[in-house]
Amino acid sequence: MSRFTEFDFGVSWVMGFFHQDWIYEGDSAAEIVTNHLPDGADAYALAVRRDAEKLLAGLPSDTLEVLWTAGTQYLPGFVGVTGSEWTRTVIDVCDAWLSARADVHPLVGADTQDGLSQRDVVIAEIEGVAFLTVEVREALVDCARDCTPDLAFRVLLRAIVNVPDAALSADQYKRMGSIGAALHYGEFVLDNVEFMVETP
């Protein structure tokens, strides 16, 4: 069983849009999301919408702000908009994109799984990443418990990349690889953090 893509997907994929130069790719954060949704690839929008709905239903606004901030290289902050409002905006962008398509095929198979069997190991991995702040680790644990372990793990991968000079042990990376395999991730999802593994 495999996912619809070998790369990152869903909300964690959206987080990757917000790098230092994102303002040159659109006039607003919502436009950035719209501009990155590929033509003819319903699964991308559906996966983003699915994740965002899980976040909105499972977590309070301040926790959402912690997750969005940790998972992005650069987001202009939550001034004048709450974490819940931004997450709702992402859902609205997906709805508008999907409504313009005549024949949208629903997600199936691995793309509908939440990784519930991996909840304990995902939480243990989150709690073991000492270079993340306590606030971020707590938000990720809340996400694993109240949203989905799959989503929490993908946001964890985004968050650790955004910590300057951080490193993973070979054992951490191996465990993360096992979790990724159990969650049916493609080969390039874990590749995003491979450069952080300490060499002997």
MODELLER restraints for C-alpha pairs under 7 A, 6 or more apart:
rsr = mdl.restraints
at = mdl.atoms
rsr.add(forms.Gaussian(group=physical.xy_distance, feature=features.Distance(at['CA:1:A'], at['CA:110:A']), mean=6.24, stdev=0.5))
rsr.add(forms.Gaussian(group=physical.xy_distance, feature=features.Distance(at['CA:1:A'], at['CA:184:A']), mean=6.81, stdev=0.5))
rsr.add(forms.Gaussian(group=physical.xy_distance, feature=features.Distance(at['CA:2:A'], at['CA:110:A']), mean=6.00, stdev=0.5))
rsr.add(forms.Gaussian(group=physical.xy_distance, feature=features.Distance(at['CA:2:A'], at['CA:184:A']), mean=5.51, stdev=0.5))
rsr.add(forms.Gaussian(group=physical.xy_distance, feature=features.Distance(at['CA:3:A'], at['CA:110:A']), mean=5.60, stdev=0.5))
rsr.add(forms.Gaussian(group=physical.xy_distance, feature=features.Distance(at['CA:3:A'], at['CA:111:A']), mean=5.60, stdev=0.5))
rsr.add(forms.Gaussian(group=physical.xy_distance, feature=features.Distance(at['CA:3:A'], at['CA:184:A']), mean=6.32, stdev=0.5))
rsr.add(forms.Gaussian(group=physical.xy_distance, feature=features.Distance(at['CA:3:A'], at['CA:185:A']), mean=6.42, stdev=0.5))
rsr.add(forms.Gaussian(group=physical.xy_distance, feature=features.Distance(at['CA:3:A'], at['CA:186:A']), mean=6.84, stdev=0.5))
rsr.add(forms.Gaussian(group=physical.xy_distance, feature=features.Distance(at['CA:5:A'], at['CA:186:A']), mean=6.55, stdev=0.5))
rsr.add(forms.Gaussian(group=physical.xy_distance, feature=features.Distance(at['CA:6:A'], at['CA:185:A']), mean=6.75, stdev=0.5))
rsr.add(forms.Gaussian(group=physical.xy_distance, feature=features.Distance(at['CA:6:A'], at['CA:186:A']), mean=3.71, stdev=0.5))
rsr.add(forms.Gaussian(group=physical.xy_distance, feature=features.Distance(at['CA:6:A'], at['CA:187:A']), mean=5.78, stdev=0.5))
rsr.add(forms.Gaussian(group=physical.xy_distance, feature=features.Distance(at['CA:6:A'], at['CA:188:A']), mean=5.83, stdev=0.5))
rsr.add(forms.Gaussian(group=physical.xy_distance, feature=features.Distance(at['CA:7:A'], at['CA:186:A']), mean=5.86, stdev=0.5))
rsr.add(forms.Gaussian(group=physical.xy_distance, feature=features.Distance(at['CA:7:A'], at['CA:188:A']), mean=5.05, stdev=0.5))
rsr.add(forms.Gaussian(group=physical.xy_distance, feature=features.Distance(at['CA:7:A'], at['CA:189:A']), mean=5.15, stdev=0.5))
rsr.add(forms.Gaussian(group=physical.xy_distance, feature=features.Distance(at['CA:8:A'], at['CA:189:A']), mean=5.23, stdev=0.5))
rsr.add(forms.Gaussian(group=physical.xy_distance, feature=features.Distance(at['CA:9:A'], at['CA:44:A']), mean=6.64, stdev=0.5))
rsr.add(forms.Gaussian(group=physical.xy_distance, feature=features.Distance(at['CA:9:A'], at['CA:47:A']), mean=6.67, stdev=0.5))
rsr.add(forms.Gaussian(group=physical.xy_distance, feature=features.Distance(at['CA:10:A'], at['CA:44:A']), mean=6.69, stdev=0.5))
rsr.add(forms.Gaussian(group=physical.xy_distance, feature=features.Distance(at['CA:10:A'], at['CA:47:A']), mean=4.61, stdev=0.5))
rsr.add(forms.Gaussian(group=physical.xy_distance, feature=features.Distance(at['CA:10:A'], at['CA:48:A']), mean=3.77, stdev=0.5))
rsr.add(forms.Gaussian(group=physical.xy_distance, feature=features.Distance(at['CA:10:A'], at['CA:51:A']), mean=5.94, stdev=0.5))
rsr.add(forms.Gaussian(group=physical.xy_distance, feature=features.Distance(at['CA:11:A'], at['CA:48:A']), mean=5.02, stdev=0.5))
rsr.add(forms.Gaussian(group=physical.xy_distance, feature=features.Distance(at['CA:11:A'], at['CA:51:A']), mean=5.77, stdev=0.5))
rsr.add(forms.Gaussian(group=physical.xy_distance, feature=features.Distance(at['CA:11:A'], at['CA:52:A']), mean=6.39, stdev=0.5))
rsr.add(forms.Gaussian(group=physical.xy_distance, feature=features.Distance(at['CA:12:A'], at['CA:154:A']), mean=5.90, stdev=0.5))
rsr.add(forms.Gaussian(group=physical.xy_distance, feature=features.Distance(at['CA:12:A'], at['CA:155:A']), mean=5.34, stdev=0.5))
rsr.add(forms.Gaussian(group=physical.xy_distance, feature=features.Distance(at['CA:12:A'], at['CA:158:A']), mean=6.71, stdev=0.5))
rsr.add(forms.Gaussian(group=physical.xy_distance, feature=features.Distance(at['CA:14:A'], at['CA:33:A']), mean=6.73, stdev=0.5))
rsr.add(forms.Gaussian(group=physical.xy_distance, feature=features.Distance(at['CA:15:A'], at['CA:71:A']), mean=5.75, stdev=0.5))
rsr.add(forms.Gaussian(group=physical.xy_distance, feature=features.Distance(at['CA:15:A'], at['CA:72:A']), mean=4.99, stdev=0.5))
rsr.add(forms.Gaussian(group=physical.xy_distance, feature=features.Distance(at['CA:16:A'], at['CA:72:A']), mean=6.15, stdev=0.5))
rsr.add(forms.Gaussian(group=physical.xy_distance, feature=features.Distance(at['CA:18:A'], at['CA:72:A']), mean=5.64, stdev=0.5))
rsr.add(forms.Gaussian(group=physical.xy_distance, feature=features.Distance(at['CA:18:A'], at['CA:73:A']), mean=6.05, stdev=0.5))
rsr.add(forms.Gaussian(group=physical.xy_distance, feature=features.Distance(at['CA:18:A'], at['CA:74:A']), mean=5.53, stdev=0.5))
rsr.add(forms.Gaussian(group=physical.xy_distance, feature=features.Distance(at['CA:18:A'], at['CA:75:A']), mean=6.17, stdev=0.5))
rsr.add(forms.Gaussian(group=physical.xy_distance, feature=features.Distance(at['CA:19:A'], at['CA:72:A']), mean=6.79, stdev=0.5))
rsr.add(forms.Gaussian(group=physical.xy_distance, feature=features.Distance(at['CA:19:A'], at['CA:73:A']), mean=4.90, stdev=0.5))
rsr.add(forms.Gaussian(group=physical.xy_distance, feature=features.Distance(at['CA:19:A'], at['CA:74:A']), mean=5.16, stdev=0.5))
rsr.add(forms.Gaussian(group=physical.xy_distance, feature=features.Distance(at['CA:20:A'], at['CA:73:A']), mean=6.62, stdev=0.5))
rsr.add(forms.Gaussian(group=physical.xy_distance, feature=features.Distance(at['CA:20:A'], at['CA:74:A']), mean=5.57, stdev=0.5))
rsr.add(forms.Gaussian(group=physical.xy_distance, feature=features.Distance(at['CA:25:A'], at['CA:32:A']), mean=6.37, stdev=0.5))
rsr.add(forms.Gaussian(group=physical.xy_distance, feature=features.Distance(at['CA:26:A'], at['CA:32:A']), mean=5.25, stdev=0.5))
rsr.add(forms.Gaussian(group=physical.xy_distance, feature=features.Distance(at['CA:30:A'], at['CA:89:A']), mean=6.90, stdev=0.5))
rsr.add(forms.Gaussian(group=physical.xy_distance, feature=features.Distance(at['CA:30:A'], at['CA:90:A']), mean=6.79, stdev=0.5))
rsr.add(forms.Gaussian(group=physical.xy_distance, feature=features.Distance(at['CA:30:A'], at['CA:93:A']), mean=6.86, stdev=0.5))
rsr.add(forms.Gaussian(group=physical.xy_distance, feature=features.Distance(at['CA:34:A'], at['CA:93:A']), mean=6.36, stdev=0.5))
rsr.add(forms.Gaussian(group=physical.xy_distance, feature=features.Distance(at['CA:37:A'], at['CA:44:A']), mean=6.78, stdev=0.5))
rsr.add(forms.Gaussian(group=physical.xy_distance, feature=features.Distance(at['CA:37:A'], at['CA:45:A']), mean=6.57, stdev=0.5))
rsr.add(forms.Gaussian(group=physical.xy_distance, feature=features.Distance(at['CA:42:A'], at['CA:104:A']), mean=6.11, stdev=0.5))
rsr.add(forms.Gaussian(group=physical.xy_distance, feature=features.Distance(at['CA:42:A'], at['CA:105:A']), mean=6.80, stdev=0.5))
rsr.add(forms.Gaussian(group=physical.xy_distance, feature=features.Distance(at['CA:43:A'], at['CA:107:A']), mean=6.36, stdev=0.5))
rsr.add(forms.Gaussian(group=physical.xy_distance, feature=features.Distance(at['CA:45:A'], at['CA:94:A']), mean=5.45, stdev=0.5))
rsr.add(forms.Gaussian(group=physical.xy_distance, feature=features.Distance(at['CA:49:A'], at['CA:91:A']), mean=5.22, stdev=0.5))
rsr.add(forms.Gaussian(group=physical.xy_distance, feature=features.Distance(at['CA:49:A'], at['CA:94:A']), mean=6.00, stdev=0.5))
rsr.add(forms.Gaussian(group=physical.xy_distance, feature=features.Distance(at['CA:51:A'], at['CA:151:A']), mean=6.78, stdev=0.5))
rsr.add(forms.Gaussian(group=physical.xy_distance, feature=features.Distance(at['CA:52:A'], at['CA:87:A']), mean=6.00, stdev=0.5))
rsr.add(forms.Gaussian(group=physical.xy_distance, feature=features.Distance(at['CA:52:A'], at['CA:91:A']), mean=6.27, stdev=0.5))
rsr.add(forms.Gaussian(group=physical.xy_distance, feature=features.Distance(at['CA:54:A'], at['CA:147:A']), mean=5.23, stdev=0.5))
rsr.add(forms.Gaussian(group=physical.xy_distance, feature=features.Distance(at['CA:55:A'], at['CA:147:A']), mean=5.89, stdev=0.5))
rsr.add(forms.Gaussian(group=physical.xy_distance, feature=features.Distance(at['CA:56:A'], at['CA:84:A']), mean=6.27, stdev=0.5))
rsr.add(forms.Gaussian(group=physical.xy_distance, feature=features.Distance(at['CA:56:A'], at['CA:87:A']), mean=6.57, stdev=0.5))
rsr.add(forms.Gaussian(group=physical.xy_distance, feature=features.Distance(at['CA:58:A'], at['CA:146:A']), mean=5.07, stdev=0.5))
rsr.add(forms.Gaussian(group=physical.xy_distance, feature=features.Distance(at['CA:58:A'], at['CA:147:A']), mean=5.25, stdev=0.5))
rsr.add(forms.Gaussian(group=physical.xy_distance, feature=features.Distance(at['CA:59:A'], at['CA:146:A']), mean=6.95, stdev=0.5))
rsr.add(forms.Gaussian(group=physical.xy_distance, feature=features.Distance(at['CA:61:A'], at['CA:82:A']), mean=6.31, stdev=0.5))
rsr.add(forms.Gaussian(group=physical.xy_distance, feature=features.Distance(at['CA:61:A'], at['CA:83:A']), mean=4.67, stdev=0.5))
rsr.add(forms.Gaussian(group=physical.xy_distance, feature=features.Distance(at['CA:61:A'], at['CA:84:A']), mean=4.79, stdev=0.5))
rsr.add(forms.Gaussian(group=physical.xy_distance, feature=features.Distance(at['CA:62:A'], at['CA:83:A']), mean=6.23, stdev=0.5))
rsr.add(forms.Gaussian(group=physical.xy_distance, feature=features.Distance(at['CA:63:A'], at['CA:139:A']), mean=5.72, stdev=0.5))
rsr.add(forms.Gaussian(group=physical.xy_distance, feature=features.Distance(at['CA:64:A'], at['CA:83:A']), mean=5.04, stdev=0.5))
rsr.add(forms.Gaussian(group=physical.xy_distance, feature=features.Distance(at['CA:64:A'], at['CA:84:A']), mean=6.71, stdev=0.5))
rsr.add(forms.Gaussian(group=physical.xy_distance, feature=features.Distance(at['CA:65:A'], at['CA:83:A']), mean=4.63, stdev=0.5))
rsr.add(forms.Gaussian(group=physical.xy_distance, feature=features.Distance(at['CA:66:A'], at['CA:136:A']), mean=6.34, stdev=0.5))
rsr.add(forms.Gaussian(group=physical.xy_distance, feature=features.Distance(at['CA:66:A'], at['CA:139:A']), mean=6.78, stdev=0.5))
rsr.add(forms.Gaussian(group=physical.xy_distance, feature=features.Distance(at['CA:67:A'], at['CA:136:A']), mean=6.83, stdev=0.5))
rsr.add(forms.Gaussian(group=physical.xy_distance, feature=features.Distance(at['CA:67:A'], at['CA:139:A']), mean=6.51, stdev=0.5))
rsr.add(forms.Gaussian(group=physical.xy_distance, feature=features.Distance(at['CA:69:A'], at['CA:75:A']), mean=6.38, stdev=0.5))
rsr.add(forms.Gaussian(group=physical.xy_distance, feature=features.Distance(at['CA:70:A'], at['CA:136:A']), mean=6.87, stdev=0.5))
rsr.add(forms.Gaussian(group=physical.xy_distance, feature=features.Distance(at['CA:70:A'], at['CA:159:A']), mean=5.05, stdev=0.5))
rsr.add(forms.Gaussian(group=physical.xy_distance, feature=features.Distance(at['CA:71:A'], at['CA:155:A']), mean=5.87, stdev=0.5))
rsr.add(forms.Gaussian(group=physical.xy_distance, feature=features.Distance(at['CA:71:A'], at['CA:158:A']), mean=4.91, stdev=0.5))
rsr.add(forms.Gaussian(group=physical.xy_distance, feature=features.Distance(at['CA:71:A'], at['CA:159:A']), mean=4.43, stdev=0.5))
rsr.add(forms.Gaussian(group=physical.xy_distance, feature=features.Distance(at['CA:73:A'], at['CA:162:A']), mean=5.86, stdev=0.5))
rsr.add(forms.Gaussian(group=physical.xy_distance, feature=features.Distance(at['CA:110:A'], at['CA:184:A']), mean=6.69, stdev=0.5))
rsr.add(forms.Gaussian(group=physical.xy_distance, feature=features.Distance(at['CA:114:A'], at['CA:148:A']), mean=5.32, stdev=0.5))
rsr.add(forms.Gaussian(group=physical.xy_distance, feature=features.Distance(at['CA:114:A'], at['CA:149:A']), mean=6.41, stdev=0.5))
rsr.add(forms.Gaussian(group=physical.xy_distance, feature=features.Distance(at['CA:114:A'], at['CA:150:A']), mean=5.48, stdev=0.5))
rsr.add(forms.Gaussian(group=physical.xy_distance, feature=features.Distance(at['CA:115:A'], at['CA:148:A']), mean=6.76, stdev=0.5))
rsr.add(forms.Gaussian(group=physical.xy_distance, feature=features.Distance(at['CA:115:A'], at['CA:149:A']), mean=5.53, stdev=0.5))
rsr.add(forms.Gaussian(group=physical.xy_distance, feature=features.Distance(at['CA:115:A'], at['CA:150:A']), mean=5.12, stdev=0.5))
rsr.add(forms.Gaussian(group=physical.xy_distance, feature=features.Distance(at['CA:115:A'], at['CA:183:A']), mean=5.98, stdev=0.5))
rsr.add(forms.Gaussian(group=physical.xy_distance, feature=features.Distance(at['CA:116:A'], at['CA:148:A']), mean=6.87, stdev=0.5))
rsr.add(forms.Gaussian(group=physical.xy_distance, feature=features.Distance(at['CA:116:A'], at['CA:149:A']), mean=6.12, stdev=0.5))
rsr.add(forms.Gaussian(group=physical.xy_distance, feature=features.Distance(at['CA:118:A'], at['CA:149:A']), mean=6.57, stdev=0.5))
rsr.add(forms.Gaussian(group=physical.xy_distance, feature=features.Distance(at['CA:119:A'], at['CA:144:A']), mean=6.38, stdev=0.5))
rsr.add(forms.Gaussian(group=physical.xy_distance, feature=features.Distance(at['CA:119:A'], at['CA:149:A']), mean=5.16, stdev=0.5))
rsr.add(forms.Gaussian(group=physical.xy_distance, feature=features.Distance(at['CA:122:A'], at['CA:149:A']), mean=6.34, stdev=0.5))
rsr.add(forms.Gaussian(group=physical.xy_distance, feature=features.Distance(at['CA:122:A'], at['CA:153:A']), mean=6.32, stdev=0.5))
rsr.add(forms.Gaussian(group=physical.xy_distance, feature=features.Distance(at['CA:123:A'], at['CA:141:A']), mean=5.70, stdev=0.5))
rsr.add(forms.Gaussian(group=physical.xy_distance, feature=features.Distance(at['CA:123:A'], at['CA:144:A']), mean=6.70, stdev=0.5))
rsr.add(forms.Gaussian(group=physical.xy_distance, feature=features.Distance(at['CA:126:A'], at['CA:137:A']), mean=6.10, stdev=0.5))
rsr.add(forms.Gaussian(group=physical.xy_distance, feature=features.Distance(at['CA:126:A'], at['CA:140:A']), mean=6.98, stdev=0.5))
rsr.add(forms.Gaussian(group=physical.xy_distance, feature=features.Distance(at['CA:126:A'], at['CA:141:A']), mean=6.86, stdev=0.5))
rsr.add(forms.Gaussian(group=physical.xy_distance, feature=features.Distance(at['CA:127:A'], at['CA:137:A']), mean=6.22, stdev=0.5))
rsr.add(forms.Gaussian(group=physical.xy_distance, feature=features.Distance(at['CA:131:A'], at['CA:166:A']), mean=6.81, stdev=0.5))
rsr.add(forms.Gaussian(group=physical.xy_distance, feature=features.Distance(at['CA:140:A'], at['CA:152:A']), mean=5.61, stdev=0.5))
rsr.add(forms.Gaussian(group=physical.xy_distance, feature=features.Distance(at['CA:140:A'], at['CA:156:A']), mean=6.95, stdev=0.5))
rsr.add(forms.Gaussian(group=physical.xy_distance, feature=features.Distance(at['CA:143:A'], at['CA:152:A']), mean=5.41, stdev=0.5))
rsr.add(forms.Gaussian(group=physical.xy_distance, feature=features.Distance(at['CA:144:A'], at['CA:152:A']), mean=5.03, stdev=0.5))
rsr.add(forms.Gaussian(group=physical.xy_distance, feature=features.Distance(at['CA:150:A'], at['CA:183:A']), mean=6.81, stdev=0.5))
rsr.add(forms.Gaussian(group=physical.xy_distance, feature=features.Distance(at['CA:157:A'], at['CA:193:A']), mean=6.88, stdev=0.5))
rsr.add(forms.Gaussian(group=physical.xy_distance, feature=features.Distance(at['CA:161:A'], at['CA:193:A']), mean=6.37, stdev=0.5))
rsr.add(forms.Gaussian(group=physical.xy_distance, feature=features.Distance(at['CA:166:A'], at['CA:196:A']), mean=6.97, stdev=0.5))
rsr.add(forms.Gaussian(group=physical.xy_distance, feature=features.Distance(at['CA:167:A'], at['CA:196:A']), mean=4.84, stdev=0.5))
rsr.add(forms.Gaussian(group=physical.xy_distance, feature=features.Distance(at['CA:167:A'], at['CA:197:A']), mean=5.78, stdev=0.5))
rsr.add(forms.Gaussian(group=physical.xy_distance, feature=features.Distance(at['CA:167:A'], at['CA:198:A']), mean=6.09, stdev=0.5))
rsr.add(forms.Gaussian(group=physical.xy_distance, feature=features.Distance(at['CA:168:A'], at['CA:196:A']), mean=5.59, stdev=0.5))
rsr.add(forms.Gaussian(group=physical.xy_distance, feature=features.Distance(at['CA:168:A'], at['CA:197:A']), mean=4.60, stdev=0.5))
rsr.add(forms.Gaussian(group=physical.xy_distance, feature=features.Distance(at['CA:168:A'], at['CA:198:A']), mean=5.96, stdev=0.5))
rsr.add(forms.Gaussian(group=physical.xy_distance, feature=features.Distance(at['CA:169:A'], at['CA:197:A']), mean=5.53, stdev=0.5))
rsr.add(forms.Gaussian(group=physical.xy_distance, feature=features.Distance(at['CA:169:A'], at['CA:198:A']), mean=5.48, stdev=0.5))
rsr.add(forms.Gaussian(group=physical.xy_distance, feature=features.Distance(at['CA:170:A'], at['CA:197:A']), mean=5.88, stdev=0.5))
rsr.add(forms.Gaussian(group=physical.xy_distance, feature=features.Distance(at['CA:170:A'], at['CA:198:A']), mean=6.51, stdev=0.5))
rsr.add(forms.Gaussian(group=physical.xy_distance, feature=features.Distance(at['CA:173:A'], at['CA:197:A']), mean=6.84, stdev=0.5))
rsr.add(forms.Gaussian(group=physical.xy_distance, feature=features.Distance(at['CA:177:A'], at['CA:190:A']), mean=6.73, stdev=0.5))
